[in-house]
Structure formats: structure tokens, C-alpha cells
Amino acid sequence: MKTSYSDVNFDVVVIGGGPAGVSSALQLAKRGVSVALVERSLEQEGRMGETIHPTIKPYLQNMGLWERFCLDQHLPSYGNRSAWGDCLLKETQFIFTPYGTGWHLNRDKFDMMLTDSAKQAGVRVFTGRIVRLLHKCSSGRWLIQLNGEYETMSARMVIDATGRTSKGDSSSRTQRMRVDNLIGIRGIMSIKPGMLRDLYTLTESVEDGWWYSAFVPSGQLVIYFFTDADIAKDKGYLSIEGWTSGLQKTLYTKLRSSFCLTGGKLKIRTAASSCLTKIVDENWLAVGDAACAFDPLSSFGIQKGLNMGEKAALAVTDYLQSGSFSFLQKYENDVRRSYRDYLVQWTKYYSMEQRWGNSKFWERRHYSDLSNEILD
Ligand SMILES: Cc1cc2nc3c(=O)[nH]c(=O)nc-3n(C[C@H](O)[C@H](O)[C@H](O)COP(=O)(O)OP(=O)(O)OC[C@H]3O[C@@H](n4cnc5c(N)ncnc54)[C@H](O)[C@@H]3O)c2cc1C
């Protein structure tokens, strides 16, 4: 029998239970705001994103999660090795940062830790529920309809934390501005017999994009190929054969992988850099990748989600208490500024690779017109 949540009223409903959604909900609940969090997946579903920087430590400490994080047996990440711009492998070590190592995550445990902490802080968490419809009533309150027509809740404020496919507030003319059409194609591989796991991430650029790989606590190697959606389709990288044949043409990535794809399938996700044209509105705000999504090259998405979640919670609390829109506007300005800073870095990083003059993938990144996004 379905449970009916009709007539459940909250100050805030957060849609999306990724790092940004959980962080926003948790920080709001800590400030005494009544919050519901709605997440469409039932259990942890093997989300993408397995490596985090050492600089995540203060965020986890601030959320009161550092001790539990340390108990969850994530693997340390000692740094990055990268063949980018030429075929020599360069190494950046994390050990010299003030926070020590980075981490290769057991992503299911990490996500469970976040959700548990939100529940403990008093957030009402609804999993396995998709938000189907958002309707703004004349009173200004939101009516939120979940999977079934009898499952509704209402809120004074909605936070969109649905990730990088969010189209924003449907009641206004919000658009998603994309810089590219990057996708990540993930395969998980078993390790070659007798091979030692090294705890560095490896990034390697090739003519049609770049490869990324890291060992995870399960003992497997996670390998991504990042390319543009049209190139992947035209050149066959979406099939196991095409992806594996691309892998065999790498210099370094192939050396750490076996030829056996665990589970025998690839997982594909958009990884485009993008930003909403409107990040806040009356009683509405976007957070995390829903507001602006970075290229996974930065390996900062999870940390950015936690950080933005806290900023969003502060802005929303002040807005709800004072009724002044300026708190939301300031939040939007901050998000836009960090997205512009990110785009400057994005351009610099991709321009370091000049080996393939005839490659569509690199040409698009060397000559992409970011003036609107940067100057807006
Ligand atoms: C291929 C790839 C590899 C990456 N690797 C890394 C990495 O190594 N390190 C790193 O830090 N970052 C990485 N990232 C980025 C990182 O995954 C994201 O930046 C981060 O997850 C963003 O968090 P979020 O909470 O904003 O969104 P998400 O994590 O995308 O969470 C959004 C949530 O909303 C839910 N949802 C969506 N629609 C609805 C709906 N209608 N109703 C209810 N729920 C809904 C989804 O189920 C999802 O759980 C990677 C990204 C990609 C694409």
C-alpha cells in the first residue's frame, strides 16, 4: 500500500539527494528550518565520481562527518599522474598539501554517510520518489507532486539539486547554457593478475578526448573515456568494442587495466560544463551541478556540491527570516563568479594540449567562444 504524504508542509523541499542536495538540507535543518529531501533513486546506485581532493577535509569536518568518513575505509589518493600536452608522464603529489592525501571513494558508503547525517539532523528523507510536477500557488507556496498523484507536499521554498541535467525553474524562462557536449563513458575493470594497485589517478589525453582512471576500494579499476557526444557516436566509442579499442591505443592507461570488463557493460553520462541562466528566483534556488556543472577534469564536483550546499542554506535561511531577495541575489552572484573563474581555468587547461591540429575535440576547446559566459 502506498503511503500518502498529502498535506505535508515544509519550509523547504530539496529535490535531489546528491552531495549538494544533502549538504543544503543538512545545513538548513541545523539552522532549525523544516526540510524534506526527495531523491529518485531507492538505494545508492553507484553514482559517478570516485576521487576527491585533500581539500575536502575541512568541509567534512564542518559537517561533523570527518570521524565517520575515516571509519569507512576509503583508499588514500596520493596524487595525479598525467600525460597531457606531450607523452611524458608528470606527477602532482597531494602529500605536500596541508590536508594530506586525497581519497578514492567507496561511493556507496560516502553517499550513505551523507544521507544518514541529514536524517540525524532532522531532515525528512524520501527516497525512490521522483518529483513530477512543481506548481506555484497564488499564495507563493509550492505544491510538489511526487510519483503518484496522491503524493504531494508543499513548501515555502524549493531547492533544485537535481544535477547537471536540470533545466531550472519551469515557471520562468530559464535555460541551460552549455560550453560543450562532453560525455563520460565508464567501464569498471578487474586488475591484471599480479599487478600492484598504485594509488594515483591517471589522466591521459588522446586525439578524440582523454582517459581517466583510478583504483577504488573494491579493488577494481574505474576507467572513463571523456569525449564529445557526437564523436563518441561517429567513432563507435559507445560500444564495448569501440571503447576497448580506444583504450588499447593509449600509452599508459592500458598498462594498468586488464582486458576484462566487470559486469560487461559501459555506463554513459553527460559531463558537459554548463550553467543555468537563472540560479535563483522568488522562493526557488538551484545548487550544485544543477546551478553550474564543472568538467570532471577538475575532480571538484563533490566538494563544490558540499560547499555550495552550505552557502545555499545560509542564503535561504536569511531569505526566509528577512524576506529580502538580496540574500538570494548575492548567492547567485557568487555562483556566477566562481563559474567564470572556472571557465578561465578550463580554457587554459585545454589549450595546453596542442598535439592534434585536426581533431574536432581539441579544436572545439581551443576556439570555443566563452565571451558570453565569462563577461555576462
Ligand atoms: C563521468 C563523471 C565523473 C565524475 N568524477 C568526479 C570525481 O572523480 N570527483 C568529483 O569530485 N566529482 C566528479 N564528478 C562530478 C560530480 O559527480 C558532481 O559534480 C557531483 O555529483 C554534483 O553533485 P550534485 O549533488 O550537484 O548532483 P548529483 O550528484 O548529480 O545529484 C543529483 C541527484 O538528483 C536526483 N534527481 C534528479 N532528478 C530528480 C527528480 N526529478 N526527483 C528526485 N530526484 C532527482 C538524482 O537521482 C541525483 O541523485 C564526475 C561527474 C561525471 C559526470
The ligand as an SDF file (V2000), in Angstrom:
LIG
                    3D

 53 58  0  0  0  0  0  0  0  0999 V2000
   31.5510   10.9940  -15.5180 C   0  0  0  0  0  0  0  0  0  0  0  0
   31.7570   11.8530  -14.3180 C   0  0  0  0  0  0  0  0  0  0  0  0
   32.8180   11.6290  -13.4420 C   0  0  0  0  0  0  0  0  0  0  0  0
   32.9940   12.4470  -12.3120 C   0  0  0  0  0  0  0  0  0  0  0  0
   34.0570   12.2370  -11.4580 N   0  0  0  0  0  0  0  0  0  0  0  0
   34.1990   13.0220  -10.3590 C   0  0  0  0  0  0  0  0  0  0  0  0
   35.2360   12.8010   -9.4090 C   0  0  0  0  0  0  0  0  0  0  0  0
   36.0540   11.8810   -9.5580 O   0  0  0  0  0  0  0  0  0  0  0  0
   35.3130   13.6190   -8.3320 N   0  0  0  0  0  0  0  0  0  0  0  0
   34.4220   14.6530   -8.1170 C   0  0  0  0  0  0  0  0  0  0  0  0
   34.5250   15.3780   -7.1140 O   0  0  0  0  0  0  0  0  0  0  0  0
   33.4270   14.8740   -8.9990 N   0  0  0  0  0  0  0  0  0  0  0  0
   33.2940   14.0880  -10.0950 C   0  0  0  0  0  0  0  0  0  0  0  0
   32.2640   14.3020  -10.9610 N   0  0  0  0  0  0  0  0  0  0  0  0
   31.3250   15.4010  -10.6770 C   0  0  0  0  0  0  0  0  0  0  0  0
   30.3900   15.0180   -9.5530 C   0  0  0  0  0  0  0  0  0  0  0  0
   29.8370   13.7410   -9.7700 O   0  0  0  0  0  0  0  0  0  0  0  0
   29.2530   16.0390   -9.4830 C   0  0  0  0  0  0  0  0  0  0  0  0
   29.7840   17.3420   -9.6090 O   0  0  0  0  0  0  0  0  0  0  0  0
   28.5140   15.9460   -8.1660 C   0  0  0  0  0  0  0  0  0  0  0  0
   27.9200   14.6710   -8.0230 O   0  0  0  0  0  0  0  0  0  0  0  0
   27.4300   17.0140   -8.1330 C   0  0  0  0  0  0  0  0  0  0  0  0
   26.6070   16.8410   -7.0220 O   0  0  0  0  0  0  0  0  0  0  0  0
   25.0900   17.3270   -7.0780 P   0  0  0  0  0  0  0  0  0  0  0  0
   24.5210   16.9850   -5.7530 O   0  0  0  0  0  0  0  0  0  0  0  0
   25.0340   18.7210   -7.5480 O   0  0  0  0  0  0  0  0  0  0  0  0
   24.3860   16.4660   -8.2210 O   0  0  0  0  0  0  0  0  0  0  0  0
   24.2280   14.8890   -8.3980 P   0  0  0  0  0  0  0  0  0  0  0  0
   25.2950   14.1720   -7.6580 O   0  0  0  0  0  0  0  0  0  0  0  0
   24.1020   14.6670   -9.8660 O   0  0  0  0  0  0  0  0  0  0  0  0
   22.8420   14.5690   -7.6720 O   0  0  0  0  0  0  0  0  0  0  0  0
   21.6020   14.8870   -8.2420 C   0  0  0  0  0  0  0  0  0  0  0  0
   20.5670   13.9470   -7.6490 C   0  0  0  0  0  0  0  0  0  0  0  0
   19.2520   14.3810   -8.0290 O   0  0  0  0  0  0  0  0  0  0  0  0
   18.4420   13.2330   -8.2310 C   0  0  0  0  0  0  0  0  0  0  0  0
   17.2960   13.6500   -9.0720 N   0  0  0  0  0  0  0  0  0  0  0  0
   17.3370   14.1360  -10.3470 C   0  0  0  0  0  0  0  0  0  0  0  0
   16.0960   14.4380  -10.7820 N   0  0  0  0  0  0  0  0  0  0  0  0
   15.2360   14.1560   -9.7440 C   0  0  0  0  0  0  0  0  0  0  0  0
   13.8290   14.2640   -9.5730 C   0  0  0  0  0  0  0  0  0  0  0  0
   13.0210   14.7570  -10.5270 N   0  0  0  0  0  0  0  0  0  0  0  0
   13.2740   13.8730   -8.3970 N   0  0  0  0  0  0  0  0  0  0  0  0
   14.0590   13.3920   -7.3880 C   0  0  0  0  0  0  0  0  0  0  0  0
   15.4150   13.2670   -7.5020 N   0  0  0  0  0  0  0  0  0  0  0  0
   16.0100   13.6540   -8.6620 C   0  0  0  0  0  0  0  0  0  0  0  0
   19.3810   12.2350   -8.8900 C   0  0  0  0  0  0  0  0  0  0  0  0
   18.9430   10.9080   -8.7160 O   0  0  0  0  0  0  0  0  0  0  0  0
   20.6980   12.5170   -8.1610 C   0  0  0  0  0  0  0  0  0  0  0  0
   20.8910   11.6520   -7.0430 O   0  0  0  0  0  0  0  0  0  0  0  0
   32.0830   13.4930  -12.0810 C   0  0  0  0  0  0  0  0  0  0  0  0
   30.9960   13.6910  -12.9480 C   0  0  0  0  0  0  0  0  0  0  0  0
   30.8340   12.8890  -14.0500 C   0  0  0  0  0  0  0  0  0  0  0  0
   29.6620   13.1400  -14.9720 C   0  0  0  0  0  0  0  0  0  0  0  0
  1  2  1  0
  2  3  1  0
  2 52  2  0
  3  4  2  0
  4  5  1  0
  4 50  1  0
  5  6  2  0
  6  7  1  0
  6 13  1  0
  7  8  2  0
  7  9  1  0
  9 10  1  0
 10 11  2  0
 10 12  1  0
 12 13  2  0
 13 14  1  0
 14 15  1  0
 14 50  1  0
 15 16  1  0
 16 17  1  0
 16 18  1  0
 18 19  1  0
 18 20  1  0
 20 21  1  0
 20 22  1  0
 22 23  1  0
 23 24  1  0
 24 25  2  0
 24 26  1  0
 24 27  1  0
 27 28  1  0
 28 29  2  0
 28 30  1  0
 28 31  1  0
 31 32  1  0
 32 33  1  0
 33 34  1  0
 33 48  1  0
 34 35  1  0
 35 36  1  0
 35 46  1  0
 36 37  1  0
 36 45  1  0
 37 38  2  0
 38 39  1  0
 39 40  1  0
 39 45  2  0
 40 41  1  0
 40 42  2  0
 42 43  1  0
 43 44  2  0
 44 45  1  0
 46 47  1  0
 46 48  1  0
 48 49  1  0
 50 51  2  0
 51 52  1  0
 52 53  1  0
M  END
$$$$
